[in-house]
Amino acid sequence: MKKYVPIILKLVAASIMLQTLLFKFTGAQESVHLFTKIAGENEAFLRIGTGIIELIASVLLFVPKKTWLGAYLTIGLMSGAILSHLTKIGIVHNNDGGTLFIMAVITLISAIVLLYINRKNIPFFN
């Protein structure tokens, strides 16, 4: 079981982040609307930038010695997403029943656990 938990957590976090990339990179109306609430006229910069960092974080989660870095990036991204939901977007966005918010929380928890599991690989802590 101890062997499979990290793999499951990586798959959960990466799949949630990766499934939104198509919307971010193609400028889907839902994504543009959401990022406009956060960044106004700078939505494209924030939307594409967030997508790039989510892609990098997702890849790093599966690089054994860099899982900690992917988890750290994911924690930053999801903390920002949760804070945005709590302050600007609202927990429920576009009548989604809070799905985006819940996915951000699940991803954040997965990343926190992965960072803890991989703490021995963090270079400046050893």
Backbone torsions as a table, in degrees:
resi	resn	phi	psi	omega
1	MET	NA	-41.6	-178.8
2	LYS	-59.5	-29.6	-179.6
3	LYS	-74.3	-33.6	-173.2
4	TYR	-89.2	-24.2	-178.1
5	VAL	-58.2	-49.5	179.1
6	PRO	-60.1	-38.2	179.5
7	ILE	-64.4	-43.7	179.3
8	ILE	-63.3	-44.0	179.5
9	LEU	-62.8	-41.1	177.5
10	LYS	-62.6	-44.9	-179.8
11	LEU	-63.3	-41.1	179.3
12	VAL	-63.0	-53.2	-177.0
13	ALA	-62.2	-48.5	-177.3
14	ALA	-65.8	-41.5	-178.0
15	SER	-66.0	-37.1	177.6
16	ILE	-66.4	-45.2	-179.6
17	MET	-67.8	-42.9	-175.8
18	LEU	-69.2	-31.2	-177.5
19	GLN	-68.0	-20.0	179.8
20	THR	-90.7	-10.5	-175.6
21	LEU	-62.3	-40.5	179.8
22	LEU	-57.2	-43.3	179.6
23	PHE	-65.3	-41.5	-178.9
24	LYS	-67.8	-47.8	-173.1
25	PHE	-75.2	-26.8	-179.5
26	THR	-92.6	-5.6	180.0
27	GLY	72.0	36.9	178.0
28	ALA	-57.5	144.5	-174.5
29	GLN	-55.8	-40.7	-179.8
30	GLU	-60.9	-43.2	-178.9
31	SER	-68.9	-43.4	178.7
32	VAL	-61.8	-43.7	179.8
33	HIS	-61.5	-45.3	-179.4
34	LEU	-62.9	-48.3	-177.9
35	PHE	-72.5	-24.0	174.3
36	THR	-67.3	-36.6	176.1
37	LYS	-61.8	-32.8	-177.2
38	ILE	-85.6	-47.9	-168.4
39	ALA	-115.3	-1.7	-179.3
40	GLY	62.9	-127.5	-176.6
41	GLU	-67.7	-18.9	-179.5
42	ASN	-91.1	19.9	-175.2
43	GLU	-59.0	-39.6	-177.0
44	ALA	-63.1	-43.1	178.5
45	PHE	-60.0	-48.5	-179.3
46	LEU	-68.7	-40.2	-178.8
47	ARG	-64.1	-49.8	-179.1
48	ILE	-69.4	-42.9	179.0
49	GLY	-60.3	-44.0	177.8
50	THR	-62.4	-42.7	179.0
51	GLY	-60.8	-42.3	179.4
52	ILE	-63.8	-44.6	-179.9
53	ILE	-67.1	-37.4	176.7
54	GLU	-63.9	-38.5	177.6
55	LEU	-64.4	-46.4	178.5
56	ILE	-61.0	-46.3	-179.8
57	ALA	-60.8	-42.2	-179.4
58	SER	-62.6	-41.6	178.3
59	VAL	-66.2	-45.9	-177.7
60	LEU	-63.0	-28.3	177.8
61	LEU	-58.5	-27.0	-176.9
62	PHE	-101.5	4.7	174.1
63	VAL	-95.5	111.3	-169.6
64	PRO	-47.7	-48.0	-177.7
65	LYS	-83.8	-4.4	-179.2
66	LYS	-118.7	9.0	178.1
67	THR	-56.9	-38.6	179.3
68	TRP	-58.5	-39.2	-178.9
69	LEU	-70.3	-41.5	175.6
70	GLY	-61.6	-40.5	178.2
71	ALA	-66.4	-41.4	179.8
72	TYR	-62.6	-45.7	177.1
73	LEU	-61.6	-42.0	-179.8
74	THR	-63.3	-40.7	177.7
75	ILE	-61.0	-44.0	177.8
76	GLY	-62.4	-46.2	-179.9
77	LEU	-62.0	-47.8	-176.7
78	MET	-72.7	-30.5	174.4
79	SER	-63.9	-42.2	176.3
80	GLY	-63.5	-41.9	179.4
81	ALA	-64.0	-45.2	-179.4
82	ILE	-64.8	-43.9	178.3
83	LEU	-61.6	-40.2	177.6
84	SER	-63.4	-40.9	177.8
85	HIS	-63.2	-41.0	-176.5
86	LEU	-74.8	-24.7	-174.9
87	THR	-109.9	-34.5	-173.3
88	LYS	-122.7	-42.0	-172.1
89	ILE	-84.3	-42.2	-171.0
90	GLY	98.8	151.8	-179.3
91	ILE	-64.6	-40.5	176.0
92	VAL	-97.5	124.1	179.4
93	HIS	-124.6	129.3	179.6
94	ASN	53.4	40.4	178.9
95	ASN	56.7	36.6	-179.4
96	ASP	-87.5	0.9	179.4
97	GLY	70.2	16.0	-179.5
98	GLY	86.7	12.8	-176.8
99	THR	-58.5	-47.4	-179.9
100	LEU	-61.0	-41.5	179.4
101	PHE	-63.9	-46.1	-179.8
102	ILE	-63.0	-41.1	178.2
103	MET	-63.4	-37.9	177.4
104	ALA	-64.5	-40.9	179.4
105	VAL	-65.5	-44.5	178.9
106	ILE	-61.5	-42.9	179.4
107	THR	-65.0	-41.8	178.5
108	LEU	-61.6	-46.7	-180.0
109	ILE	-62.5	-42.9	178.1
110	SER	-59.1	-44.1	-178.6
111	ALA	-67.6	-38.8	178.2
112	ILE	-62.4	-44.2	178.9
113	VAL	-65.3	-42.1	178.2
114	LEU	-63.5	-39.7	178.0
115	LEU	-63.2	-41.4	178.3
116	TYR	-64.0	-45.5	-179.4
117	ILE	-61.9	-35.9	-175.3
118	ASN	-101.5	19.3	-176.5
119	ARG	-61.4	-26.1	-179.9
120	LYS	-70.0	-17.4	-179.7
121	ASN	-91.8	-4.3	179.4
122	ILE	-75.6	115.6	-171.1
123	PRO	-62.1	-38.4	-175.1
124	PHE	-85.7	2.2	174.0
125	PHE	-102.3	-7.8	-177.9
126	ASN	-111.8	NA	NA
